[in-house]
Each structure stands twice: as C-alpha cells, then as structure tokens.
C-alpha cells in the first residue's frame, strides 16, 4: 500500500499537526524564526534550502497561522515573517525534539544552550527555570552558543547567531 500524501483520513491531533509542520524543512524554518530570522533571504542563506521549497513552506506556515507576514519596507515592498501565538506555541515541541536528538545521537554536541534571561539559569528539560520555579516563555529565553556550534560559519545569519541573544528578537544581519 502506497503512503498517502496527507493525513486526511486520520482522526488524530498528531496527524493534524503533521499536516502543518510535518514537511521536510518546515521545523527548521520555525526554529530559525525563534532565533530571530525573519527575512526570506536570511532563511535562504542560513538553511541552504531551495528557493521554491522555502517559498512553499513560508506560504503554508502563513496560511496555517504559524507565521504572519509583516511589511518592513515600502519601496520596494518587502515583507518579513514573524511567529504568531500559534507559532510560539511550538517552542516546547522544538525544544523537546532538540533534547531528544541530543540524547539519542551521541555524536551531536549541543549547538545552543537556553537560559532564563531574568536570572541566567540553564533551562530544565521541560523549559522550566529551577531557580525561579517557572516555565519560561520563549520571549524570556536567552540562547547561548554551545560546543557543537561552528565558530566560523560561512553565512551571515550563522555569524549573527554566534553571540548570546533572546529568542524572537529580530536578527540584525546587517552588522555582521
């Protein structure tokens, strides 16, 4: 039996979620949006994704309400992509998937560490701050480089991500 192209016959919340975020590259686009990547060319540069695939993923994520387009320049007109509340709700999923990958693939060194910005404490497995006793929202997470991060990336986005920064803050790639 051939694998279908969608999960329309499935009555399952996981299947419904996979309809939106289950395509190859999609979670990496969402991950980069958490890192502050907002512009098409920055996604393209950092991910090395084919243009047509990126355009399709951004359109699908926008239609699903995970990303929203926001005009940042009028002449010529240019838009950026920002996470919506629906998109921000994917943070625990991305975090858990990263931890799962780190735990089950020994050759994967941590590329980034996530800390509570208010107190500097490394977040626990479920995104909680052990010092403050709270679950930390993505806006309050500081991302710091880990030992697996390439210290000399070829792309401007990778270079901009080498310094500690809060999640969801727009990435300024003009200064690297």
Steps between C-alpha positions, in 0.01 A plus 500: 500500500643837398546772758246775451596863452299623798328385818143595408361161604669514841294617797799591711645827630854385417397436139336844484817662634714310248286645220641841600851431631584153372660587168876490464657838582191636674619460859837648406323807360304527826819448703671781316198724556546443876866595456389834354530427129217685323603578145476268202865541397618436856302172518641411158859575601493328838308186405641438151147411398387511135314824419182327384488286812553799728230699323258207533581447870463869585169516315369186671609620846337838435175340380498276809541801730844394629672799338368843408634724225596849607610778264836646601576705189275687257728573206552244371237315704659237724348282767633299790357197675431501874368229725139534610373376835421170326861484379643592841303210647737269307793595728458202738483266201819637344678500832400140571599385153843661542550331837386167357751532215780590739420205727459235231775599258824498698697674227283812535655761727272775628500786251312733728405527863182666617495706819241696693586859401384640834741300716741324261403147610527222242150379417392155607381225268147638481595867466475580869733715707615308807606821677174689449266202485320619186446371149686752285322653200708517180517881526686454829753247370859595428678282246875451545752319279589143591807288417343352186446837334728578207714796619553624143185449292503604135163673504415838652210359703723237660750770594223715651390201711843454661429741785252454785157637413137474598268286299253680271708818484550606138836392369712789376711347226605841364760533777689175430 
